[in-house]
Amino acid sequence: MSNLPLVEPLIFSTPRFSLFFLFNLFFSLISFFSVICLFRFNKSLLIRPACYCSIGWLLLYQIPLSFFSSEFFESLAHAWRWSIIIHMVGCSLLLWCVLISVKFKTRKHALHFDFPELGLAARWLPVGLLLLMVAIYFRVVPYDCTGLYALWADPWMTLLAREFSIKLIGSSLATYALGAAANIISPLVVAFSIFRAKKLFLEKSYLYFFIWLSFGILAIILVLTSGTKGLLIPTLIMVVVASLLWGDSWVSRVGMLISAIALVASTMVFFELARERDGVAGAKYDFAQCVVETKTCAQSMVLVQSLAHREGSLGLSNYLVKQIDDRLSCMCSSQDDGGQCPAVGVAAYRPKGVNQADRAATLFQAILNRAFAVPFQVGSWHLMYAESVVVDGWKTLPFARRLFGESLNMPALVYQKYGTIYSKGDKTSTSTAPTSFLLYYPSYLGWFGLFVALSALVVWDFIYSFFALRLDDRLFPVAAGIAAITSMNFMSSDFLTVLISHGGAVGLLFVIAFVLLGRSHNNKASISR
């Protein structure tokens, strides 16, 4: 199994010429030019999640399938069948976009919108909800147990703190709150803050300029609370969409676009470099104390013990893992405050003889690979698993346990089968290999799964667009940004997971709220006249 190309890290290079490659390239090019034509002639498609999904599917699955055709063909027994399914997803989404563009009377917008003068309620709604969601999260996770605290106080413990503060906290409400804050609410606050601050600066209202700019910075910091740098991606998407649609000139749009991408990319690289500071690992971030406070001993002990399978899992040496395990076992079995339990502390140093600029370039390349190669590769693992293991497809669906009394956690099973090889032996218990439901359902339910996945997305597209098209034109960028973020999450997660855990449903509620607040504001304005 280890000699299968898709189990090893993929490197973008010149594809090997073959009929299979030409087939994939042909459909990728058709999808590429279709996307350009669709969005060029009907700007209202910018608020349709299905149309964003067609872009995401093209970038993350169809084009990589062309680049890695030989690896895909060598790793899968039914490569042609899976390739046809992948391109059917892309073509079906494009056909739906063509249908709604031709059959339904949607508004055809220009590419520029004025930044709206929001009413008081609409202006402060995202800020208030962001603070509420973060308060809910901190009610469960103490501030000194978060990944951001670990990055500042005990950088070598950051990855362990991240796993704990997201996956082991034992509170669905807290994780839902963090998901909504990071994926929907914070991006809205950042976008509103940037353009509000820009307007205030031009009006020379410098005090309010700094206040709104501070809101944006605070929102970014709160997103990073868990220590997961990838949670900045939704904010990047929202700012990019807002820059393109609220920007008053192409110079402004391109400038904002470059600045947003540079800020997020540099923050991600900084995160990695900041984790590699010299210090005493484990001394200031008391993992065992956090576990006891949140009553998560059982699952935390499983996590720590799983780290011993490979040196360097979550960036920790086996010697440090042993110390953490000893202290955790003592603290969880202690009847008092654990004062007699052994302390944790191992000297840790950043890699010697490594130029920081070269290190930053390597990290940046890894980020690009994570964005454009890994989603396709992980999705392919699910296809490989479906070919090699007999699976009851119905038990892989959400809520299968409630319906059938049993469920299969396929992302975890797939990671243990293929991810451990890819990562050279890492068997961290919280590691999973999730993929888009558009590939997940067909993997285990075949053609019926493909029908279910596409139907679910079309229904969501219809419901979301029904409300988004009733927004004031000036709030069109908000609806477009939320649609883009939700669609991005659809590219790597289950349908219901995106709606519930990644804030998709909250995004829809925001659109509905802005529709209602807009009508209320307009009614008051007409009465005053």
Buried (B, 14 or more C-beta within 10 A) or exposed (E): EEEBBBBBEBEEEEBEEEEBBEBBBEBBEBBBEBBEEBBEEBBBBBBBBBBBBBBBBBBBBBBBBBBBBBBBBBBBEEBEBBBEBBBBBBBBBBEBBBEBBEEEEBEEBEEEBEBBEBBEBBBEBBBEBBBBBBEBBBEBBBEBBBBBBBBBBBBBBBBBBBBBBBBBBBBEEBBBBBBBBBBBBBBBBBBBBBBBBBBBBEEEBEEBBEBBBEBBEBBBEBBBBBBBBEBBBBBBBBBBBBBBBBBEEEEBBEEBBEEBEEBBBEBBBBBBBEBBEEBEBBBBBBBBBBBBBBEBBEBBBEBBBBBBBBBBBBBBBBEBBBBBBBBBBBBBEBEEEBEEBEEBBBEBEBEEEEEEEEBBEEBBEBBEBEEBBBBBBBBBBBBBBBBEEEBEBBBBBBEBEEEEEEBBEBBBBBBBBBBBBBBEEBBBBBBBBBBBBBBBBBBBBBEEBBBBBBEBBBEBBBEBBEBBBBBBEBBBBBBBBBBBBBBBBBBBBBBBBBBBBBBBBBBBBBBBBBBBBBEEBEEEEEEEE
